[in-house]
């Protein structure tokens, strides 16, 4: 299925190494219950792995999408007509905007394991949010989708 240039869909899934941590957390729970016998040991292994697996999966389920003239990032839904020009941030600039350049009023969907990002100013005067910061593995594609959606919204 070919996506239109005004469409972007990306899931910010957790890195593979985090699933190794899930296994280690399950083993740690099993070892804590080892003195109680085999059944508690297995329950600790399964329960600890399942719980930490759910946590990693839910943290990595954040999506960034540009669909039907809107930017959907996490819980935010913003019409592209309320957005300015997207700015692609390399790893160093993205780190700066996550730390000392950050504005506390900004909407930030950031994942530390994703090095690049896109920053888009919010141009709606009624909205106190100065900009949207979005971690993305595909900053050029996200930026192009926002521009294309804005162009399509301007023509409509």
C-alpha positions as CSV (number, residue, x, y, z in Angstrom):
1,X,0.0,0.0,0.0
2,X,1.5,3.3,-1.1
3,X,0.9,6.2,1.3
4,X,0.2,9.7,0.0
5,X,2.8,12.4,0.7
6,X,0.4,14.0,3.2
7,X,0.3,10.8,5.2
8,X,2.8,9.6,7.8
9,X,2.4,6.8,10.4
10,X,5.2,5.9,12.8
11,X,5.3,3.9,16.0
12,X,8.0,4.8,18.4
13,X,8.6,1.3,19.6
14,X,11.1,0.4,22.3
15,X,14.5,-0.8,21.2
16,X,15.2,-4.6,21.2
17,X,17.6,-4.3,24.1
18,X,14.7,-3.3,26.4
19,X,13.2,-6.7,25.8
20,X,16.4,-8.2,27.2
21,X,15.7,-6.2,30.3
22,X,12.2,-7.7,30.4
23,X,13.8,-11.2,30.6
24,X,16.2,-10.1,33.3
25,X,13.4,-8.6,35.4
26,X,11.4,-11.9,35.1
27,X,14.5,-13.8,36.2
28,X,15.0,-11.4,39.1
29,X,11.4,-12.0,40.3
30,X,11.9,-15.7,39.9
31,X,15.1,-15.6,42.0
32,X,13.3,-13.7,44.8
33,X,10.7,-16.4,45.0
34,X,13.2,-19.3,44.7
35,X,13.3,-20.1,48.5
36,X,9.5,-20.6,48.4
37,X,9.6,-23.5,45.9
38,X,9.2,-24.3,42.2
39,X,5.6,-23.1,41.7
40,X,6.3,-19.6,43.2
41,X,9.5,-19.5,41.2
42,X,7.6,-20.1,37.9
43,X,4.9,-17.7,38.9
44,X,7.6,-15.0,39.6
45,X,9.2,-15.7,36.2
46,X,6.0,-15.5,34.3
47,X,4.4,-12.6,36.3
48,X,7.6,-10.5,36.4
49,X,8.2,-10.9,32.7
50,X,4.6,-10.2,31.8
51,X,4.4,-7.1,33.9
52,X,7.6,-5.6,32.7
53,X,6.7,-6.6,29.1
54,X,3.4,-4.7,29.4
55,X,5.3,-1.6,30.7
56,X,7.8,-1.7,27.8
57,X,5.1,-2.4,25.3
58,X,2.9,0.5,26.5
59,X,5.8,3.0,26.6
60,X,6.8,2.0,23.1
61,X,3.2,2.2,21.7
62,X,3.3,6.0,21.1
63,X,2.4,6.9,17.5
64,X,3.1,9.9,15.4
65,X,0.7,10.3,12.4
66,X,-0.3,12.8,9.9
67,X,-3.7,11.9,8.6
68,X,-6.7,13.8,7.2
69,X,-5.2,17.2,7.7
70,X,-4.2,16.6,11.4
71,X,-1.1,15.8,13.3
72,X,-1.8,13.0,15.8
73,X,1.1,12.5,18.3
74,X,0.4,10.5,21.4
75,X,-2.7,12.0,22.9
76,X,-2.5,15.3,21.0
77,X,-4.6,16.0,17.9
78,X,-3.6,19.2,16.1
79,X,-5.0,20.5,12.7
80,X,-2.1,21.2,10.4
81,X,-3.6,24.6,9.7
82,X,-2.6,25.6,13.3
83,X,1.1,24.6,12.7
84,X,4.0,26.5,11.3
85,X,7.0,25.2,9.3
86,X,8.5,22.0,10.6
87,X,12.1,22.1,11.6
88,X,14.2,18.9,11.4
89,X,16.5,18.4,14.4
90,X,19.6,16.2,14.2
91,X,20.7,14.3,17.3
92,X,22.6,17.2,18.9
93,X,19.9,19.8,18.2
94,X,17.2,17.4,19.4
95,X,19.1,16.9,22.7
96,X,19.3,20.6,23.1
97,X,15.6,21.1,22.6
98,X,14.9,18.3,25.1
99,X,17.0,19.9,27.7
100,X,18.2,23.5,28.1
101,X,16.2,25.0,25.1
102,X,12.9,23.4,26.2
103,X,9.9,25.4,27.0
104,X,7.7,24.0,29.8
105,X,4.5,25.0,27.9
106,X,5.5,22.9,24.8
107,X,3.9,19.6,23.9
108,X,6.7,17.0,23.8
109,X,6.4,13.5,22.7
110,X,10.0,12.4,23.2
111,X,11.7,9.1,23.5
112,X,15.3,9.1,24.6
113,X,16.2,6.1,22.4
114,X,15.1,8.0,19.3
115,X,18.0,10.5,18.5
116,X,16.3,12.7,15.9
117,X,13.2,14.9,16.1
118,X,11.0,17.4,14.4
119,X,9.9,20.7,16.1
120,X,6.9,22.5,14.7
121,X,5.7,25.9,16.0
122,X,2.0,26.2,16.9
123,X,0.7,29.3,15.1
124,X,-2.8,29.3,16.6
125,X,-3.0,32.5,18.8
126,X,-5.6,30.9,21.1
127,X,-3.3,28.0,21.9
128,X,-0.6,28.7,24.7
129,X,1.6,25.9,23.4
130,X,4.6,27.5,21.7
131,X,5.7,24.4,19.7
132,X,5.4,20.6,19.3
133,X,8.5,18.5,19.8
134,X,8.2,15.0,18.3
135,X,10.8,12.3,18.5
136,X,10.9,10.5,15.1
137,X,13.1,8.0,13.3
138,X,12.0,9.5,10.0
139,X,12.3,13.3,10.4
140,X,12.3,14.1,6.6
141,X,9.2,12.0,6.0
142,X,7.3,13.5,8.9
143,X,8.3,17.0,7.9
144,X,7.3,16.4,4.3
145,X,3.9,14.9,5.4
146,X,3.2,18.0,7.5
147,X,4.1,20.3,4.6
148,X,2.0,18.3,2.1
149,X,-1.0,18.2,4.5
150,X,-0.7,22.0,5.0
151,X,-0.6,22.4,1.2
152,X,-3.7,20.2,0.8
153,X,-5.5,22.1,3.6
154,X,-4.7,25.4,2.0
155,X,-6.2,24.2,-1.3
156,X,-9.4,22.9,0.3
